[in-house]
Amino acid sequence: LVFSVAAYNEKYGTHYTIADMKKEFAKECNGNSDIFDSYHEWYIDEGTDAKEELYKRLAKDKGIDEVDAMSIEDIEKYFAG
């Protein structure tokens, strides 16, 4: 979720936090949230690719040159560890 929201913010120039998105999700469950609708639509259409691109760019910035050959799971493990 952290990388998804960061990729969304990067795409649209917004500054939503994880807490913001959780609040918007709660609003969506109880009615309607234009913010969450926009995020969800983006996530379905572009989110996976944008998140992967962000992961790889951050990994390269950290000096992992072989990142293009790494899976998203491997990159997540690197950042988690």
C-alpha positions in Angstrom: 0.0 0.0 0.0 2.9 2.4 0.8 4.3 2.0 -2.7 0.9 2.1 -4.4 -0.1 5.4 -2.7 3.4 6.8 -3.4 3.1 5.9 -7.1 -0.4 7.5 -7.2 0.9 10.6 -5.6 3.8 10.8 -8.0 1.4 10.4 -11.0 -1.1 13.0 -9.9 1.1 15.4 -7.8 -1.0 14.7 -4.7 0.3 14.1 -1.2 -2.0 11.5 0.3 -0.8 9.4 3.2 -1.7 5.8 4.0 -3.9 7.2 6.8 -5.7 9.5 4.3 -6.4 6.6 2.0 -7.7 4.5 4.8 -10.1 7.3 5.7 -11.2 7.6 2.1 -11.7 3.9 1.9 -13.9 4.1 5.0 -15.9 6.9 3.4 -16.3 4.8 0.3 -17.7 1.9 2.4 -20.2 4.3 4.0 -21.2 6.2 0.9 -18.9 7.8 -1.6 -15.3 9.1 -1.9 -14.2 10.7 -5.1 -10.6 10.4 -3.9 -10.8 6.7 -3.3 -12.7 6.2 -6.6 -9.9 7.9 -8.4 -7.3 5.9 -6.6 -9.1 2.6 -7.2 -9.6 3.3 -10.9 -5.9 4.3 -11.3 -4.8 1.2 -9.3 -6.8 -1.2 -11.5 -5.7 0.5 -14.8 -2.1 1.5 -14.0 -1.2 0.8 -10.4 0.6 -2.5 -10.8 3.0 -1.2 -13.5 3.5 2.1 -11.7 4.2 0.4 -8.4 6.8 -1.9 -10.1 8.4 1.1 -11.8 8.7 2.9 -8.5 10.1 -0.1 -6.7 12.8 -0.5 -9.4 13.7 3.1 -9.5 14.1 3.2 -5.7 16.1 0.0 -5.7 18.4 1.5 -8.4 18.8 4.6 -6.2 19.9 2.3 -3.4 22.6 0.8 -5.6 20.9 -2.4 -6.7 22.0 -2.6 -10.3 20.5 -6.0 -11.0 17.0 -4.8 -10.1 15.6 -5.3 -13.6 16.1 -9.0 -13.2 14.5 -9.1 -9.7 10.9 -9.9 -9.0 8.7 -7.5 -7.1 8.7 -10.0 -4.3 12.5 -9.9 -4.2 12.5 -6.1 -4.1 9.9 -6.1 -1.3 12.1 -8.5 0.7 15.1 -6.2 0.2 13.2 -3.1 1.4 11.6 -5.1 4.3 14.9 -6.6 5.4 
